[in-house]
Amino acid sequence: MPVSRGMATRLLVLFSAAVSWARQEFPNCTLPGAGASNETNASEVNVLFLSAQSTLEFEKSAACTASGRVWDASKCWQTHDRKIVPVFAYLAARDFNARNGSYVPAFATLGECDKRISITLADSREVGSSVVDTVLDSLAWQQLAVRYGGDQPSPLGPSWEDLASLLAGGTSTSLHGVVGPGRSSQSTEIAPLTGALDILQLSYWSTSPTLDNKRDYPRFGRTITSDTAIGSAVVELWVELNLAYGAVLYMNDAYGLGYLEAVLDAARTHNLNNFTEAQLVVKGFPFDAESDEQISRAVSSLKQWEPTNNTGCAKGEGRYPDRKDYGCSVNNILFIGFGRQVETFYKEAVKQGVLVDNVPALVLLGDAVLTSDLEKLTGVARNAADGAARILAVGGQNSNPLWRNFTSDWTSTPASDRDAINELLPLEWQLPVDFFEDAEPVNSDRARDIAAYAYDAIAALGLLACEVAPSGPLPTDFGTLGWQNMTNV
C-alpha cells in the first residue's frame, strides 16, 4: 500500500486542481443558482459527488444492451432508475443553499451562516479500482490540462508548488468534500487519498466495516449504517431460529469480505457468550464480481459442505440415508451480491439441488440487493426467490413526516431544477422531460435506501461547514475540524 499510495495521492491532487480549473473555464460545471443562500457574499463549499452513471462491467455494445442498459459514446450507461441518486444530491445542495428547512429543519436555522454548496457530479463507473482515473476522465482532464511554461499542456498538470499553493490557499477553489462513491470496493481506493489530503469523504452506500479503520481511512465517514450492525442482526436472527450452521456466499471484494467478517465476528461473540450451548458454525464461499462461473462453483462448494441444520430433507433424497439428517446440504444461506448475480445464484442453487421445493430453506439477501433486482427474476429463479428476506438499513420511511414532505413535493419540482441537473450530467445520461412528473422514482427502494443517504451526506457537509466557519472562507484544515465536529450534525 505505501508504494501505490504516493501515485494515487498525486492523481487526486491533480484531480482537485482539475475541478478548480474546470470551474473557472466552465461555470456551469457547478451547481448553477440552486437557490443561492441569503448572504450576498456567500463562501462556497466545493463538493464532488461520485455515483455510477456508467459501468465498466460491460465493454461491448451487445452485452451492455442485453443487460438492459444503454450503449452510447463507447460507454455502457446505467439504467434510468440510477439517476435518482445524483438528483437527490443536487436537491440537498439546493435546499441547503435556499435555507429550506422543509426536509432538514436545521437548514432554516443557518441565517448567520454564509456558506453555499457548489456541487460537481462525476461518474465513478460502478466497479473497479480505476475510480480515480474515471473521475479524472469525467472532468475531461486531458482537455483541461493546465498550461504553464509555454503553449503545450503538461501531461501531469500543474507543478507540485502550484498544487500546494492551491490546496493550502483556503479559497473557494479548494476541494472541501467528496461524497461517494457508492461501492465499498471503490471507497477503499479513494479514502486513503482523501485522508492524506485532509478532505472529508462521506459515502451514502459503502457499508463495509473495513472502512472503519481510521488509520488507513482517517477522513472517511458515512451516512448509512455499517455492515457491522447488519452482520449482528443476521446472526441474531439465526440464533433466534435455533439454526446451527450458516453458509455465506459473498462477492470477493471490500464489500463482501467486510460483510462476511462482520457475520463471523458476530458469530464468534455469540459463541463466546454462550459457550455452554450449541455453537453457531459459519462458513464463507467467495466468488468474483464479474464471474457467473465462480458463482456456480461457490454454490457447488456449498452443496458439498457436510453439516446441516436438520430442518429436514425428504427421506432418501440425501447423500447418506442412514444419517439422522439424511445428508442434506446446508439450507441456511446468506447471499452477498447485487444485480444480475442474484439471478445467477438462484438459477445455480436450483440447478444443483441446493434449493428444492420440498426442503425448507432460509435465504437472506445482502443490503446491496434491491427490490428491482428481484423483480427482474424469471422462471425457476423467481420461484426460488419466493420467501427470501433482506436485512438492511432503511433511509426514508413513511413514518417520518420529513420524508413524507419530501416525497409529496416531488411532482412539484420546477422544470428549472431538472434543467440545472442536466447541465451537470453527461449528454448521454440526461433526465427526461417528465422525470419529476412521475412519483415512482422517489417511492422506489433505490430512493429510500440509497439516495436518501446521499441527500443526508450533502446536508451533513453543509452543516459541518457552518459549524466550523459560519462566515468567510473555510480554513485550510477544514477536513480536520470538520471531522472533529462530525458528531455535532
N, C-alpha and C positions, 0 to 999 in steps of 0.2 A: 504493500500500500504506500509506503513512503516514496517509492520510486515513481509511481504513477501520479501521486498527488500533486507534485510540482507542475507537471504539464497540464493537468486538468485545472489547477488553480489559475494558471495563466490563461487558459481558454475562457474561464468565467470572467476574469478581469477584462479580457478583450471583449467579451460579450457585454459587460457593463458599459464599456466605452461605446460599443455599437448602439446600445439602447439610447445613450445620451445623444450621440451624433445623429441618430435617426430622428430624434425628437426635433432637433434644430432644423433638419432638412425637410422633414415630413411631419408637420404639426398634427395631422390627422391620425398619426400612428398612436396617439394617446387619447385618453377619454375626452371627446370634444363636448364642451358645455357641461352636460350631465348635471344640471342644477348646481352651478357653482356656489360655493359657500358664501355666506353673507358678508364675509370680510373682503374688502376690495383688494387688499394686498395679501391674499392667501398664499401660504407657502406650501409647496407640493410635497406629497408623499408618493414617491415613484415606486410602483409595484409592477412586477412581472407576473402574469398569471399563466401557468402551464396546464394545458389539458390536451387530450388526444384528439386532434382534429383529423389526422390521418393515421394509418398504421403501417408498420414495416412487416407485418405478418404475411401479407400477400404482395409479391413482387411482380406478378403477371396480371394482365387485364382480366383474363378468363377466370382465374381463381378469385380475384377480387370481386368480380361481378357475381360469381356463384355464391359468394358469402353474403350477398345482399347489400354490399357496399357499392360505391361508385368510383370507377377509374377515370381520372382526368389529370392531364398535365403530368403524366408518368408517376402519379401517386394514387394510392388506394384510400379514398376518403371515407371517413366514418359515417355511420347511418344518421339519419335525421334526428333521432332522439338524443344523440350525444351533444347536440348544440345547446341543450338546456343548461349544461354546466358553465360554460363561459357566459351565457346570458345571465345567470344568477350572479356571477362575479361582477359583471357590469352593473346590474341593478343595485348591488350592495354599494358600489362606489357612487352611483347616482344618489342613493338615499343618504349616504354619509355626507356628500357634498351639499345636498339640499337641506341637511339637518332635519330630515323627515323621520320622526320617531314613531311612525305607524307600526313598524315591524321590529325595530330596535329602539325602545324608548330612550336609551342613553344618548342617541343622536340628538334628540331635542334639547338636551342639557348642555350642549357644547357651544353656547353662544359666545364664550370668551376665547374659543379656540379658532385659529385662522387656518387650520390645515385643510388641504384639499387633495383627494386621492387622484393621481394620474395613473391610469392602468394601460398596460400593453398586453395584448393577448398573443400567445405563442403556441406553437404546435410541439407537443412532447413526443409524438409519433407512437404512443401507447406502449411499445415494447423495446427492449434492448438498451445496452449501456451507452449507445450513441446519443443519448438525450441532449448532452451539451452541444454536440455538433449540429443536431437538428434544430435546436433553439437558435444557434448562430445562423443557420441556413434560413430559418423562418424570418429572421430580421434582415435578410439579404446582405450579410456581412461582406460578400465579395463585391457587391455594388456600392457598399457604404464604406469601403476601406479608407482609413484616414490618410490623407496625403500630407507628406512632410518631406522637406529636403529635395524638392523637385516636383516634376509633373507626374511621376509614376507612383501609384499607390503602393504602400508597403504591404506585402502579403501577411505580415503579422500585426498590422495595425500600428497604434502609437507606441512610442518608446516607454520603457518602464518609468522614466521620470514623468512623462506626460500622464500616465495612468495613475501614478502615485499622487500626483497633484490633483487629478480629477476625483479620485476616491476619497482623498483627505480634505477636499475643499469644503465639504458641508454645504454645498449649494444645491439648487433644485435639479442639477444634472446627475446627482448621485443616485444609485440604486438602493432603495431603503428596505425592500422586502420582496421575497419570492413566495408566491402561493402556488402550491402543487409541487411536483406532478401528482397524478392520482396513484400510479403504481408504486408499490414499495420498492421493487427492484430498481426503479429509476430514482426514487428518492435517496437510496443508498449511494447512488452515483453523484448526485448533486449536493447532498447535505454536508459532506466533508469540505466542499468548496465554499459554500455559504458560511460555514463555520469559520473557515480560515480567513475569510474576508469580513467577518463580523456583520453578516447580513442575515436578518431574521428570515426564516423559512417556515411557513405553515402549510401543512398538507391537509387536504379535505378527505382523502381516501386511502392514504398509506397507513395501514394498520399494523404492520409487522413490529413485534416487540424489539427486534434488532435495533430499530431506530431510537430506542430509549437509552442507548449507550451515549452518554453525554461527552465522553472522552473523544469518540470518533465523530459525533454529530452534535457539537456544542450549541448550535443555534437552531436546531430542528424542533419544531413543535407541531401539534395537530389539533384540529377541532373535532375529530372523530375519535371514538374510543379505541384504544389499543387492543390487539387480539389477546393480550394477557388476560383481560377480563372475559373475553369471549371464550377462550380456552377453559377457563374456570367454570363458566356456565355449561359448557359441553360435558365436562367431567361430572359436574353436579347432577346433570340430567341422567347420565349413565348410572351413577350410583343410586339415584332415586329409583331407577327401573331395575335395580339389582343385576346389572349386566357385569360380567366378569372380564370380558375382553372387548377391545375396541380396535378396529382397523382404520387407519388414516391413509387415504390416497391423496397425495399432495403434489402440487406443482413445485418443481425443484428450483425455486428462486427465493429471493428475500422474503416475499410474502408467504409462500408455502412453508418454507423452513421455519420462519418465525412463528407461524400458526401452530405447526407441529410441536415446536419446542414449548409453546405455551400450554398445549394439551398435556405433553409429557411432564412438565413441571407441576401442573395441577394434579395429575395422577400420582406423582411421587409424593406430593404434600398429603394427599388423601391417604395413601398407603402408610406413611409415617405416623399420621394421626390416628389411624385405625389398624395398627399392626396386628391386633388380635383377631381381626375379621378377615374375610376373603379379600385378597388383593386384586386390584384392577390392573390388568395387563394391556398395554397399548403398543401397537407396532405400526410403523410407517412404511408406505410403499410409494416411492417417488416416480415422477415422470417429467419429462421436459415439456415446456410450454408449447412448442411447435410440433410435437410428435404424437400422432394418433397411435402409432405402433407402440410407443412406450406406455401409453395408457392401457393398451391391450396387455402388455407384459405385466404391468402393475396389477391388473385385475387377475391375471393368471397366477402371479405370486401370492396374492391374497387367497385365491382358491386353494392353494396348496398349504396354507397355514393350518396347522393341526388343531389348536384349541378352538372350542366353540362356546357359545353362550347357553347351550342346552335349551334353546327355545323351541326345538323340535322340528326335525325333518320327517317327512313321511317315511314309514318303516320300509327298509330295503333300498332307499334312494342313496344313502350314504356310502362311503367307501368301505366302512368297517361295520357291517350289520350287527356284529356281536358286541359292539361297544354301546354304552349307555346312550351316547349322543348320536349314534348311527354314523359318525364320521362326517357330519355336515360342516361345510366351511363357515367361517365367522360371518354372521349376518347383521353385525352392528357396525355400520360404516359411516365415516365422516369423509366427504369428498371436498377437497380444497382446490378449486379451479374456477374457470369462468368461461363464458361464451360457448363456442362450439365444443369445447372439451366436455361439457356437461352431456351433450348428446352422445359423444363417443363413449364416455363412461357407461351410460345406461345401456347402450347397444351391446357393448362388450360384456357387461355384467349379466345381461340376459342370455347372450350367445354362449357364454362359458358356464352358465348354470349357477352363478353366484346369487342372482335374484331370480326366484321362480315363484309361480303363482301360489303354490300351496305351502310355502315356507315363510313364517313370519320374519320380517326384517325391519330394522330401523335405519333409515338413510338420512343423515344430516348433511346439509349443504353449507359450504362456507359463505361468508358475507359478501364475497365477490360475485356470487350467483344472483342474478336478478330475475324478477318475475318474467321479464321479456325473454330471457334465456329459456325458461321452462315453457313458455307459450310457443316457442319455435319447435319444440319436440313433436315428433310424429311417430305413428306406428307403435312398435314394441317399446321404444324409448319413452314415449308419452305414457303408456300404460304402466311401465315400471316406476315412473316418477310419481305416480299417484300415491299420496300419503307422505311424501318427503317433507322435511321441515327445515327451515333456515333459522339459525341463531345469529342475530346481528344487532348492531346499534341502529336505532331509528331516529332520523334527524327531525323531519317535520311531522307533527302529529295533529290530527284534527281536534284533539282535546286542548291544544294550545291556541288560545284566541289570537295570538300574534300571527301564527301560521295560517289560521283561517282568514285573517285580514289580508294576508299576502296573496293567498290563492283566489280569494273573491275579487281582488283588484286586478287580477291577471289580464282579463279581457279588456280592461280599461287602459292598458298601457298604450301611450300615444305612438303614432307611426314614427315620430321623430326619434324615439328610443330605438326602434328597430333599425332605422337608417344609420344611427350612430354606431350601433353594434356591428352592422355590416361594414362600416368603414374600418373596423378593427379586425375583421375576419378576412380570410383569403377569398378571392373572387370565386374559387371553385367550391366554396363552403359557406354560402350566404343563407341568411334567414329568408324564407319565402314571405310574400306579402301578407299572407294570412296567419303568420306564426302565432301572434297573440290573440287571434280571434277564436282559437281552439283551446279549451281548458284542459284537454287531455295531457299535454306535456307537463303542466305544473302539478297534475294529480298522479303522475307516474312514480314508480318506486325509484327511478333514477333521480327525479327531482327531490323526492322525500329523503332518500338515504345517501345521496351523494352531493347533489347541487346545493342542498340546504347547508351542508358543512362548508361548501365553497363560499357561500354568502357570509357565513359566520367568520371565515378566515379573513376575508377582505375587511369586514367590520372590525375584527379584532386589531388588525394593523392600524386602522384609522384611529381607534380608541387609544391604542398604545402611543401613537404619535402625539395625541392631545395630552396624554398623561405625562409624557416625557418633556415635551416642549409646547405648551399651549400657544405660544406666539413665536414668530421668527423661524429661521431655518432650523431643521433638525440638526442636532450635534453630530460630530463625526463618529462618536461612539454610540449612536442610536441603537445598534444591534445589541450591545452590552446592556444599555439602560432599558431598552425595550424588553429584553429577556428578564431582567430583574423585576420589572413591573408586570410581567405576564399574568400573575395571579390576581392582579387588581382589575382586570377587564373581563 
